[in-house]
Amino acid sequence: MRIPLMTLLLVSPMALADYFSNPMAAYEKLQQLRAENKLPGLARDGVIVPQPLLLEKLQAALNNEQMQVKTLTLTPEKASLQVLARKGVDVLLTLDFKVVAVDWPKRSVTLECSEATQSGSSSLWGRVLGGVVLTAFETAAGREHLKGAVADKPYFVNNGKYMTIKLDQIPPLQETLNWGVAGYRVFDYVGIKSIATEKDQLRVKLGVF
């Protein structure tokens, strides 16, 4: 039963402790993640993040009573995220984005975004009625649904068509980013140089800082 330590670290640094305390359970968990294509992989200069894993992380970070991440599509040109938002009527928000900058010392990633909306109702009558209400809403209030959706999340900063994500302020990432050995935080020395979308995956290029 040989499990590469880097694979465990990519899932979570805490997975190392779980592996050594209960190796059989950790092995079975890794096998399950592999079957679901939710394990990151190693590339020559970084890490490959498969679409199912990224979708799961986005759902964990964003889903609440007001919004629900539905689908994620990754291509070499862009990523497309569909979010169901509840604004009196259900709104299906399609967000297209591409990574334009990574500032690892500031733990931030900047995306260029565009959005489109339609009624999120499952019935024909609901879509027609929802479309009318949505058009009236957008005429009165504008189409900045994304800005409204992330207004209460301090790790998103909206600036027109650009969105900056502050990685160190996202609760599920804080423990990983602060992980260290002998008092040294690993990710102060090794971090992200660039992020690119590919077919059904993200390629994260790593470097030394």
MOHUUR-V130789 format. One record per residue. N is the residue number from 0. PHI is phi in whole degrees, -180 to 180 (999 if undefined). OMEGA is omega in radians with two decimals (none if undefined). Layout:
n = [N/N]
phi = [PHI/PHI]
omega = [OMEGA/OMEGA]
This chain:
n = [0/1/2/3/4/5/6/7/8/9/10/11/12/13/14/15/16/17/18/19/20/21/22/23/24/25/26/27/28/29/30/31/32/33/34/35/36/37/38/39/40/41/42/43/44/45/46/47/48/49/50/51/52/53/54/55/56/57/58/59/60/61/62/63/64/65/66/67/68/69/70/71/72/73/74/75/76/77/78/79/80/81/82/83/84/85/86/87/88/89/90/91/92/93/94/95/96/97/98/99/100/101/102/103/104/105/106/107/108/109/110/111/112/113/114/115/116/117/118/119/120/121/122/123/124/125/126/127/128/129/130/131/132/133/134/135/136/137/138/139/140/141/142/143/144/145/146/147/148/149/150/151/152/153/154/155/156/157/158/159/160/161/162/163/164/165/166/167/168/169/170/171/172/173/174/175/176/177/178/179/180/181/182/183/184/185/186/187/188/189/190/191/192/193/194/195/196/197/198/199/200/201/202/203/204/205/206/207/208]
phi = [999/-104/-112/-57/-63/-63/-62/-64/-66/-67/-72/-179/-56/-69/-65/-62/-64/-63/-65/-74/-82/-149/-61/-66/-64/-65/-62/-65/-64/-64/-64/-65/-64/-65/-65/-89/56/-116/-106/-67/-122/-95/-114/-59/-123/172/-134/-106/-109/-71/-56/-61/-68/-65/-61/-61/-67/-65/-63/-64/-81/-111/-64/-157/-68/-94/-149/-143/-74/-100/-140/-139/-121/-119/-135/-62/-86/-170/-118/-126/-118/-107/-126/-92/-112/-108/-128/86/-115/-75/-118/-96/-99/-105/-112/-98/-151/-141/-78/-112/-161/-127/-118/-65/-54/-97/54/-130/-128/-110/-114/-98/-123/-141/-136/-140/-131/-154/-63/-98/-70/-87/-104/-61/-62/-64/-68/-64/-64/-63/-64/-64/-63/-64/-62/-65/-63/-69/-64/-83/-116/88/-110/-85/-65/-61/-59/-68/-67/-109/-59/-97/-115/-66/-87/-113/-122/-94/-140/67/-85/-110/-131/-103/-106/-92/-60/-76/-104/-86/-50/-65/-96/-62/-62/-66/-67/-94/-66/-148/-131/54/87/-106/-81/-56/-81/-81/-115/-121/-157/-89/-92/-158/-134/-134/-86/-131/-65/64/-164/-106/-109/-108/-87/-102/-156/-101/-115]
omega = [-3.11/3.11/3.12/-3.13/3.13/3.10/3.11/-3.14/3.14/3.08/3.09/3.05/-3.13/3.10/3.08/3.14/3.12/-3.10/-3.09/3.12/3.14/-3.02/-3.12/3.13/3.13/3.12/3.13/3.11/3.12/3.10/3.10/3.12/3.11/3.14/-3.14/-3.08/3.13/3.05/3.03/3.13/-3.14/3.00/-3.09/-3.06/-3.14/-2.98/3.02/3.12/-3.11/-3.09/-3.13/3.12/-3.14/3.10/3.13/-3.14/3.10/3.11/3.13/-3.09/-2.94/-3.03/3.03/-3.09/-3.08/-3.08/-3.11/3.09/-3.05/-3.07/3.06/3.10/3.14/3.07/3.09/-3.11/-3.03/2.97/3.11/-3.12/3.05/-3.09/3.05/-3.13/-3.12/-3.12/-3.00/2.94/3.10/-3.14/3.06/-3.10/3.05/-3.09/3.03/3.13/3.00/-3.11/-3.14/-3.14/3.00/3.08/-3.04/3.08/3.09/3.13/-3.08/3.06/-3.13/-3.13/2.93/-2.96/2.92/-3.07/3.04/-3.08/3.00/3.09/-3.13/-3.13/-3.14/-3.12/-3.14/3.14/3.12/3.12/3.12/-3.13/3.14/3.12/3.11/-3.14/-3.13/3.11/3.12/3.14/-3.09/3.08/-3.08/-2.97/-3.09/-3.03/-3.10/-3.14/-3.13/3.13/3.12/-3.09/-3.08/-3.05/-3.09/-3.12/-3.03/-3.12/3.02/3.07/-3.09/3.11/-3.11/-3.12/3.14/3.11/3.09/3.13/3.10/-3.00/-3.06/3.08/3.10/-3.02/-3.11/-3.11/-3.00/-3.13/3.14/-3.09/-3.14/-3.10/-3.09/3.11/3.11/3.08/-3.14/3.10/-3.03/-3.03/2.91/-3.07/3.09/-3.11/-3.05/3.04/-3.13/3.09/3.13/3.06/3.06/3.12/3.05/3.10/2.98/3.02/-3.12/3.13/-3.12/3.10/3.14/-3.11/none]
